[in-house]
Amino acid sequence: MRKMVLVCVALLLVAGTAFAGQNPNLLIGLDSTDPPTGANRIDNPAGPFNVYVVFMQFGNGGGMLGAAFKFDRTFSGYKLETVNLLGGLSVGDPESGYGWALATAGDCAMPVGGVVVAARLQYLYDGVTPGTITLLPHDTDGAVAADCNNDLDVWTVYSNFGVNADAPEAPVEAASWTAIKALYR
């Protein structure tokens, strides 16, 4: 059964690869509040806290039907829970070598206040080693999210996360000379 679910999610995400990159502005980030306030660091002596996966700047497809990503976590503690807030299939684990793929239950998840909060993870920080969570592309599907037109958009990280440490800086997307000239037309 698990293989069947993996195959279905992989087909959903791979089916639109010919249209990948329809929205070059889609952003993904991590926040400690819902609704998001831009809080990408938490100073916690020890105890539980939540991290939310947030998407914003949607293109013509409106919201999203699913997404794939992976975490690189360096702080000590335990992941207690992972919740797909899109309401559909959830395959894998964000901290596994494979990554986590999420889908809606069929209806498109439309932005509220300009954002879609796609997932919630609860951690228990043991108070020993501070560290970070860095967003990475899914090992199989890459850095993608399916929009409401079922086109695959490539996301860019706008915010990673820190626990008793500064969040790692998000990489800056390279711009071509053509893209720069287009800004001044």
Secondary structure, DSSP 8 states (H G I E B T S, - for coil): -HHHHHHHHHHHHHHTGGGTTS-TT-EEEEESSSS--S--EE--SSEEEEEEEEEE---TT-SEEEEEEEEEE-SSEEEEEEEETTEEEEEEETTSSSEEEEEESSS-B--BTTEEEEEEEEEEE-SS--EEEEEE-BTTTBSEEEETTS-EEE-EEEE-EEESS-----------HHHHHHTT-
